[in-house]
Amino acid sequence: MGQLIKLGVRTKNCRHKNVELDLDLRHVICQTCGANVDPFEWIVSVAIEEDILEARISRLKQELDGLTKRKYNPNKPKQ
């Protein structure tokens, strides 16, 4: 077996969050269920999850900005 990197995607019951990468053989192995995961599908799943998290962070920042503006603008009536 080649050089391995353990990282943290998905079958029916396992999301393959805990994976090991074999850099020499270019395999992605789920450490939770033992599945050999398609590397491209794993990358796509990680990218999709990253997009979802970025959108959530953006919404939370907007919400925080709105709350901050209301807190520091006492003349504005509360809704």
N, C-alpha and C positions, 0 to 999 in steps of 0.2 A: 504494500500500500504506500502511496506517496505522501507528500506533506499535507497535513490536515489542518483546517481552521474550523473551529466550532463557532457557529453563529446562532443567532436566534431566529410554512405557507400551507397546503391544505388538501386533504382528501375528504371523504364523507364525514369521518369522525375526528380526524386529526388535522390541525391547521399547519403543521410542520414549522412551528416557531423555533424549535430547538434543533438546528441542523449542524451537520459537520460537512465541511467542504474538503474534498480530496483534490488538491490543486494539480497533482500530476495526472490523475486519471480523469479529472473534470467531472467528478460525481458529486451529487448532493444527497446526503443520507440523513433522514430524519432520526434524531436521537430518541424521540418519544415512541414512534411506532415502528421504526426500522425500515421504512419505505425508501426506495430509491426514487428521488424526486427529479422530475425533468428540470434541468437547470434554467432553461428559458422561462418556463412557467413559474418557477420560484422567483426569478427576477421580476417578472411581471406582477406577481402577487405583492412583492415588497414595494414596488413602485406605486401600485394602486393604494396600498395602505398608507404610504407616505403622502400621497395626494389627499387622502381623506383626513389625515392628521393635520396637514398644512391648512386645509379648509376649516377644520375645527379650531385651530389656533387663531386663524384670522377672525372667525366669528366671535371667539372669546375676547380677543383684543378690542373688537368693535363694541362689544357689550361692556367691557371695562371702561373704555373711553366714554361711553354714554353715562355710565354710573358715576364716573369721576366728574364729568361736566355738571351733572345734576347736583352732586354733593357740594361742589365749589361755586355754584350759582344759586345762592339762596333766594334771589328775586324771582326766579322762574318757578311757577306753580308746579307742584307734584301732580302727576297724572294717576 
